[in-house]
Amino acid sequence: MTATVGAPAYDTVQIGDRLPELVIPLTRTLIVATALATRDFQDVHHDPALAVERGSKDVFMNILTTNGLVGRFVTDWAGQHASLRRIAIRLGAPNYPGDAMTLTGEVVAKDDGLATVKIRGTNSLGDHATGTVVVALPARGDLPARGDL
């Protein structure tokens, strides 16, 4: 059986492997829609005037959205046969509309089918999110052949 093209197997991943960079444009629509989709109705995530009144320069992304985007970043690399086991992030600089967040990652540990990826999400203000994601990766022989997809 041959591995799915582009999806890493636990056997082939090495400590130090870098994930492909992901750039996410930060639109007002993305920030507002994802806050509402995650049922975060705090006005600082959808009302610019109230966000400014509360000391922010504009609406800003909520942590649930950031968490979801970090998960997407890792699963885009890991493939459909991997599963996220743990996401641990810390927020820094806010994600404001009109900017972009660039996600980067590196495999920093491997143990018993699990890979730990150190992630960093940056914007023009600095680090927006830093942390780690633990992902279970299939063994090479457990990935379906190209024709089996």
VMD Tcl script that draws the C-alpha trace (Angstrom):
set ca {
  {0.00 0.00 0.00}
  {1.37 3.46 -0.88}
  {0.92 6.55 1.26}
  {-1.60 9.27 0.45}
  {0.18 11.98 -1.51}
  {1.10 14.90 0.74}
  {-0.06 13.33 4.02}
  {2.76 12.52 6.41}
  {2.96 9.16 8.13}
  {4.32 8.87 11.65}
  {7.23 6.80 10.32}
  {8.31 9.54 7.90}
  {7.92 12.62 10.10}
  {11.16 13.86 11.64}
  {11.83 16.25 14.51}
  {12.66 19.56 12.86}
  {10.23 19.11 9.95}
  {8.54 22.40 9.13}
  {4.90 22.70 8.17}
  {3.96 24.70 5.07}
  {3.26 28.32 6.03}
  {-0.39 29.41 6.00}
  {-1.32 33.09 5.53}
  {-4.85 34.03 6.58}
  {-6.20 37.45 5.54}
  {-7.98 38.99 8.53}
  {-11.16 40.46 7.16}
  {-13.84 42.10 9.26}
  {-16.25 39.46 7.94}
  {-14.00 36.60 9.11}
  {-13.60 38.11 12.58}
  {-17.28 38.92 13.10}
  {-18.72 35.78 11.47}
  {-16.45 33.38 13.36}
  {-17.10 35.09 16.69}
  {-20.83 34.70 16.13}
  {-20.42 31.14 14.82}
  {-18.61 30.20 18.05}
  {-21.44 31.85 20.01}
  {-19.11 34.53 21.38}
  {-21.39 37.55 21.47}
  {-18.93 39.87 23.25}
  {-19.29 43.24 21.54}
  {-15.51 43.67 21.12}
  {-15.67 40.94 18.45}
  {-18.44 42.46 16.31}
  {-19.14 46.13 17.17}
  {-16.31 48.51 16.14}
  {-17.65 51.51 18.10}
  {-18.02 49.56 21.33}
  {-14.63 47.86 20.82}
  {-13.01 51.32 20.57}
  {-14.99 52.54 23.60}
  {-13.53 49.60 25.56}
  {-9.94 50.51 24.59}
  {-9.32 48.50 21.42}
  {-8.51 50.05 18.05}
  {-11.17 47.88 16.35}
  {-12.98 44.55 16.68}
  {-10.57 41.65 17.16}
  {-10.55 37.87 16.70}
  {-11.71 35.68 19.57}
  {-9.67 32.79 20.99}
  {-12.09 30.13 19.73}
  {-11.49 31.27 16.15}
  {-7.74 31.33 16.68}
  {-7.90 27.83 18.18}
  {-9.87 26.60 15.17}
  {-7.46 28.17 12.69}
  {-4.50 26.59 14.49}
  {-6.26 23.21 14.28}
  {-6.92 23.74 10.57}
  {-3.27 24.66 10.00}
  {-2.03 21.41 11.55}
  {-4.68 19.17 9.99}
  {-4.07 20.68 6.53}
  {-0.52 19.34 6.91}
  {-1.34 16.11 8.76}
  {-4.12 14.95 6.45}
  {-7.56 13.43 6.90}
  {-6.33 10.28 8.66}
  {-4.66 12.20 11.50}
  {-6.46 13.37 14.63}
  {-5.81 16.31 16.89}
  {-5.19 15.28 20.49}
  {-4.32 18.57 22.19}
  {-4.10 22.25 21.32}
  {-2.44 24.53 23.86}
  {-2.05 28.13 22.73}
  {-1.41 31.48 24.34}
  {-2.68 34.70 22.78}
  {-0.56 37.80 22.35}
  {-1.12 40.67 19.91}
  {-4.73 40.99 18.72}
  {-5.78 39.99 15.19}
  {-7.43 43.11 13.73}
  {-9.26 43.49 10.40}
  {-7.05 44.52 7.49}
  {-4.02 42.57 8.69}
  {-2.95 38.98 8.00}
  {-1.96 36.16 10.32}
  {0.87 33.90 9.20}
  {0.95 30.46 10.82}
  {4.20 28.51 10.97}
  {5.03 25.26 12.69}
  {7.76 22.76 13.39}
  {7.70 19.19 14.67}
  {9.45 19.29 18.05}
  {8.75 15.80 19.44}
  {7.54 12.31 18.50}
  {6.32 9.59 20.81}
  {4.18 6.49 20.27}
  {2.34 7.67 17.16}
  {2.01 11.26 18.35}
  {3.82 14.27 16.93}
  {4.08 17.56 18.82}
  {4.09 20.63 16.61}
  {5.24 23.99 17.95}
  {3.12 26.69 16.29}
  {3.40 30.43 15.92}
  {0.82 32.81 14.45}
  {2.11 36.30 13.72}
  {0.61 39.53 12.42}
  {2.01 43.03 11.89}
  {1.93 43.65 15.66}
  {3.93 40.52 16.59}
  {2.99 37.10 17.93}
  {-0.76 36.58 17.99}
  {-0.65 32.92 19.08}
  {2.10 30.61 20.28}
  {1.91 27.08 21.60}
  {1.83 23.42 20.72}
  {-0.45 20.96 18.99}
  {-0.27 17.21 19.55}
  {-1.49 15.19 16.58}
  {-1.84 11.42 16.13}
  {-0.43 10.37 12.78}
  {-1.09 7.04 11.09}
  {1.74 4.64 10.35}
  {2.78 4.49 6.71}
  {1.08 1.12 6.23}
  {-2.18 2.45 7.67}
  {-2.61 5.16 5.02}
  {-4.88 4.26 2.09}
  {-3.43 3.85 -1.39}
  {-4.11 6.68 -3.85}
  {-6.82 4.67 -5.61}
  {-8.58 3.97 -2.28}
  {-9.42 7.62 -1.58}
}
mol new
graphics top color blue
foreach p $ca { graphics top sphere $p radius 0.5 }
foreach p [lrange $ca 0 end-1] q [lrange $ca 1 end] { graphics top cylinder $p $q radius 0.2 }
display resetview
